[in-house]
Amino acid sequence: MRLANLRREYRLTGLSRVDLAADPMVQFQNWFEHAAGLRRGGRLRKFLVRFYKLLFRLPRPPAVEVNAATLATANQDGRPAARVVLLKDFDERGFVFFTSYDSRKGHDLAENPRAALVFYWPDQERQVCIEGAVTKIPREESEAYFKTRPRGSRIGAWASRQSEVITDRSVLDERHREFQAKYGDGEIPMPPNWGGYVLSPVRVEFWQGRPGRLHDRFCYSRAPDQRWRVDRLSP
C-alpha cells in the first residue's frame, strides 16, 4: 500500500464569514454540538451529508469520542510532546481537562504554561485548533469532578504514577490491588497530585474541508482591547 495514494476529497459544505459567531467559544459550542449530534444542521447540509455517504457508499462510522483532542505541550527547552486528552468542560474561561500533575504534560505545563489543543471531527470534515495559556483550576472544582468519575477510574488515579517508568504490568496491578483494599467500599479522595487545567484561548482556528484542498479557514485572535478579531486564512 502506498501512503501517497491515501487521500480523501472533502465535499460536504463550506464556511463563510457570515456563518461565524462573534465569540469563538460560541462558535466552538455550535460545532461541538453538531459533532456530538446534539444540534441539527440545516436541511441542505443534512441532505449533502446523506447524499455524500450514499454516493461513495461510506460505512456508518463507529462511535467516536467527540471530546477527544490532541494536547501539545513543550518543556522549558522547547522540546514538544503531544497526546490525546478528553475535554471535560468549556466555558467563558476556556477548555478544561484533567490529569496527574506529575505526568509529562504536568511537568511541561509547570515549566512552560502554554499549550495547543486540536479537535478533528472527520464525519463533519472539520478541525478546530486552539492556542493559549494554561492554569490549574480551583481544587474544589477538581474534587467535584473527581467524585463523578467511575470508581475504577478513581482507584486508577491513585494506582498509576503517570509517566513513571515501571518494570512490568504486575507493578501497576499490585498498586491497584493495594488501593482497592485501602479504600474498600468507602469514599475515595482525590489524590493531591491530580486535578484540572483550563486552557484560556488567545487564538482559535476553525477549518472546514473543501474540494481540491481549497479549505475554508478562519482564525480568531485576541486584539489588544481583548476583543476577538476574525481573519480568513489561505488554505
C-alpha positions as CSV (number, residue, x, y, z in Angstrom):
1,M,0.0,0.0,0.0
2,R,1.3,3.4,-1.0
3,L,0.6,6.1,1.6
4,A,0.7,8.7,-1.2
5,N,-2.5,7.1,-2.5
6,L,-4.4,7.5,0.7
7,R,-6.5,10.6,0.3
8,R,-10.0,11.9,0.8
9,E,-11.9,14.6,-1.0
10,Y,-13.9,16.9,1.2
11,R,-17.3,17.7,-0.3
12,L,-19.8,18.3,2.5
13,T,-20.1,22.1,2.8
14,G,-18.2,25.4,3.1
15,L,-17.7,28.0,5.7
16,S,-18.3,31.7,5.2
17,R,-17.6,34.7,7.4
18,V,-21.3,35.3,7.9
19,D,-21.6,31.7,9.4
20,L,-19.4,32.6,12.3
21,A,-20.3,33.7,15.8
22,A,-18.6,36.8,17.2
23,D,-17.1,34.8,20.0
24,P,-15.0,31.7,19.3
25,M,-16.4,29.9,22.4
26,V,-19.9,30.2,20.9
27,Q,-18.7,29.0,17.6
28,F,-16.9,26.1,19.2
29,Q,-20.1,25.1,21.1
30,N,-22.1,25.2,17.8
31,W,-19.6,22.9,16.1
32,F,-19.2,20.6,19.1
33,E,-22.9,20.1,19.4
34,H,-23.1,19.3,15.7
35,A,-20.3,16.7,16.1
36,A,-22.0,15.2,19.1
37,G,-25.3,15.0,17.4
38,L,-26.9,17.5,19.8
39,R,-27.7,20.1,17.2
40,R,-29.4,19.6,13.9
41,G,-27.8,21.1,10.9
42,G,-29.7,22.9,8.1
43,R,-31.7,21.0,5.6
44,L,-29.2,21.5,2.8
45,R,-26.3,20.3,5.0
46,K,-28.2,17.2,6.1
47,F,-29.1,16.4,2.5
48,L,-25.4,16.8,1.4
49,V,-24.2,14.6,4.2
50,R,-26.6,11.8,3.3
51,F,-26.0,12.2,-0.4
52,Y,-22.2,12.1,0.0
53,K,-22.4,8.9,2.1
54,L,-24.7,7.2,-0.3
55,L,-22.7,8.2,-3.4
56,F,-19.5,6.8,-2.0
57,R,-21.2,4.1,0.0
58,L,-19.3,5.1,3.1
59,P,-20.0,2.7,6.0
60,R,-21.5,4.2,9.1
61,P,-18.6,5.4,11.2
62,P,-18.1,3.9,14.6
63,A,-18.9,5.9,17.7
64,V,-16.2,8.3,18.5
65,E,-15.3,10.5,21.5
66,V,-16.1,13.9,20.1
67,N,-14.5,15.4,23.2
68,A,-11.1,13.8,22.3
69,A,-8.4,16.3,21.4
70,T,-4.7,16.3,20.8
71,L,-2.9,18.3,23.5
72,A,0.5,19.7,22.6
73,T,2.9,21.0,25.2
74,A,6.6,21.9,25.3
75,N,9.1,22.0,28.2
76,Q,11.3,24.9,29.1
77,D,13.8,23.8,26.5
78,G,11.2,23.8,23.8
79,R,11.0,20.0,23.5
80,P,7.5,19.2,22.2
81,A,5.2,16.4,23.2
82,A,1.6,15.6,22.2
83,R,-1.1,13.2,23.4
84,V,-4.8,12.8,23.3
85,V,-6.9,14.0,26.2
86,L,-10.6,14.3,26.8
87,L,-12.2,17.7,27.1
88,K,-14.4,17.7,30.2
89,D,-15.8,21.2,30.2
90,F,-15.6,24.5,28.3
91,D,-17.0,27.9,29.3
92,E,-16.0,31.6,29.2
93,R,-12.6,30.7,30.8
94,G,-11.6,28.2,28.2
95,F,-11.2,24.5,27.8
96,V,-10.9,22.1,30.8
97,F,-9.1,18.8,31.0
98,F,-7.8,16.6,33.9
99,T,-4.6,14.7,34.6
100,S,-1.9,13.9,37.1
101,Y,0.2,17.0,37.8
102,D,3.2,14.6,38.0
103,S,2.7,13.4,34.4
104,R,4.9,14.5,31.5
105,K,2.3,17.1,30.4
106,G,2.0,18.3,34.0
107,H,5.8,18.8,34.2
108,D,5.7,20.6,30.8
109,L,2.9,22.9,31.9
110,A,4.8,23.7,35.1
111,E,7.8,24.8,33.1
112,N,6.0,26.3,30.2
113,P,2.3,27.1,30.9
114,R,1.2,27.4,27.2
115,A,-0.3,24.7,25.1
116,A,-2.4,23.9,22.0
117,L,-5.5,21.7,21.5
118,V,-6.6,20.2,18.2
119,F,-10.1,18.7,17.7
120,Y,-10.7,16.7,14.5
121,W,-14.2,15.6,13.5
122,P,-13.9,13.6,10.3
123,D,-17.6,13.0,9.9
124,Q,-18.1,16.7,9.8
125,E,-14.9,17.4,7.8
126,R,-14.0,19.9,10.5
127,Q,-11.0,20.8,12.7
128,V,-10.5,23.3,15.5
129,C,-7.0,24.4,16.5
130,I,-6.7,26.3,19.8
131,E,-3.7,28.0,21.4
132,G,-3.4,29.7,24.8
133,A,-2.1,29.9,28.4
134,V,-2.9,27.1,30.8
135,T,-3.6,27.3,34.5
136,K,-4.8,24.9,37.2
137,I,-8.5,25.2,38.1
138,P,-9.5,25.6,41.8
139,R,-9.0,22.4,43.8
140,E,-12.7,22.3,44.9
141,E,-13.7,22.2,41.2
142,S,-11.4,19.3,40.5
143,E,-12.7,17.5,43.5
144,A,-16.3,18.0,42.4
145,Y,-15.4,16.4,39.0
146,F,-13.4,13.6,40.6
147,K,-16.4,12.5,42.5
148,T,-18.3,12.0,39.3
149,R,-15.7,9.6,37.8
150,P,-16.3,5.8,37.9
151,R,-14.9,4.1,40.9
152,G,-12.4,2.2,38.9
153,S,-11.1,5.5,37.4
154,R,-10.7,7.0,40.9
155,I,-8.7,4.0,42.1
156,G,-6.7,4.2,38.9
157,A,-5.7,7.8,39.7
158,W,-4.1,6.6,42.9
159,A,-2.6,3.4,41.4
160,S,-0.9,5.0,38.4
161,R,2.2,7.2,38.8
162,Q,1.5,8.6,35.4
163,S,4.5,8.7,33.0
164,E,6.8,7.0,35.5
165,V,8.9,4.0,34.3
166,I,7.8,0.6,35.7
167,T,9.3,-2.8,35.2
168,D,6.2,-4.6,34.1
169,R,2.4,-4.7,34.3
170,S,2.5,-6.5,37.7
171,V,3.7,-3.3,39.4
172,L,0.6,-1.5,38.3
173,D,-1.7,-4.4,39.1
174,E,-0.2,-4.7,42.6
175,R,-0.7,-1.0,43.3
176,H,-4.3,-1.2,42.1
177,R,-5.0,-4.1,44.5
178,E,-3.4,-2.1,47.3
179,F,-5.6,0.9,46.8
180,Q,-8.7,-1.2,46.3
181,A,-8.0,-2.8,49.7
182,K,-7.3,0.5,51.3
183,Y,-10.5,2.2,50.3
184,G,-12.8,-0.9,50.1
185,D,-16.3,0.3,49.6
186,G,-15.6,3.7,51.2
187,E,-15.1,7.2,49.8
188,I,-12.1,7.6,47.5
189,P,-10.5,11.0,48.0
190,M,-8.8,12.8,45.1
191,P,-5.0,12.4,45.0
192,P,-3.1,15.5,46.0
193,N,-1.2,15.5,42.7
194,W,-4.3,15.2,40.4
195,G,-6.6,17.8,39.1
196,G,-7.8,20.0,36.3
197,Y,-6.3,22.6,33.9
198,V,-8.0,25.3,31.8
199,L,-6.6,26.4,28.5
200,S,-7.6,30.1,28.0
201,P,-7.5,30.7,24.3
202,V,-5.7,33.6,22.6
203,R,-6.0,32.0,19.1
204,V,-8.7,29.7,17.7
205,E,-8.9,28.5,14.2
206,F,-11.9,26.8,12.5
207,W,-11.2,24.7,9.5
208,Q,-13.8,23.3,7.1
209,G,-12.7,20.8,4.4
210,R,-13.4,21.8,0.8
211,P,-12.8,20.1,-2.6
212,G,-9.4,20.4,-4.2
213,R,-7.8,21.2,-0.8
214,L,-9.1,24.8,-1.1
215,H,-10.3,24.6,2.5
216,D,-12.1,27.4,4.4
217,R,-10.0,28.6,7.4
218,F,-11.0,31.4,9.8
219,C,-8.8,32.5,12.7
220,Y,-10.0,34.3,15.9
221,S,-7.2,36.2,17.6
222,R,-7.2,38.4,20.7
223,A,-6.8,42.1,19.9
224,P,-5.1,44.5,22.4
225,D,-8.6,45.6,23.6
226,Q,-9.4,41.9,24.3
227,R,-12.0,41.8,21.6
228,W,-11.8,39.0,19.0
229,R,-10.5,39.7,15.5
230,V,-11.5,37.2,12.8
231,D,-9.4,36.7,9.7
232,R,-9.8,34.3,6.7
233,L,-6.6,32.3,6.2
234,S,-5.4,30.8,2.9
235,P,-5.5,27.0,3.0
